[in-house]
Amino acid sequence: MSPITVILWTCVAVFVSTAVISLLALIGILKLGGGTVKDHQYYSKRLFLALIVEVVGTGVLIFL
């Protein structure tokens, strides 16, 4: 297996795991950041931002 293939599948795994965690936190199954609502909202926003950055980064890299 070539190093490019390993990097590609690692990126896919990170993207899928971020998407699953974001969706579970969005629908309320997973609570992030401890017990307070403020912490949950903070980490939910950061996780959603990471997901958006991954989607944009992947879209840009496809066209390079």
C-alpha positions, 0 to 999 in steps of 0.5 A: 500500500502506498503512502498516499493511499494510507494518508487518503484513508486516514483523512476519510476516517477522520472525516467520518468520525468527525461527522458522526460525532457532530451529528450525535451531538447535534441531535442530543445523543452525545453530550460534549464538554462535561455537565454544563450547557455552556461547555456543550455549546462551545464544543459543539460549535468547535466540532461543527467548525472542524467539520466545515473546515474538513469539507472545504479543505477536501473540496479545494484539494480535489480541484488542485 
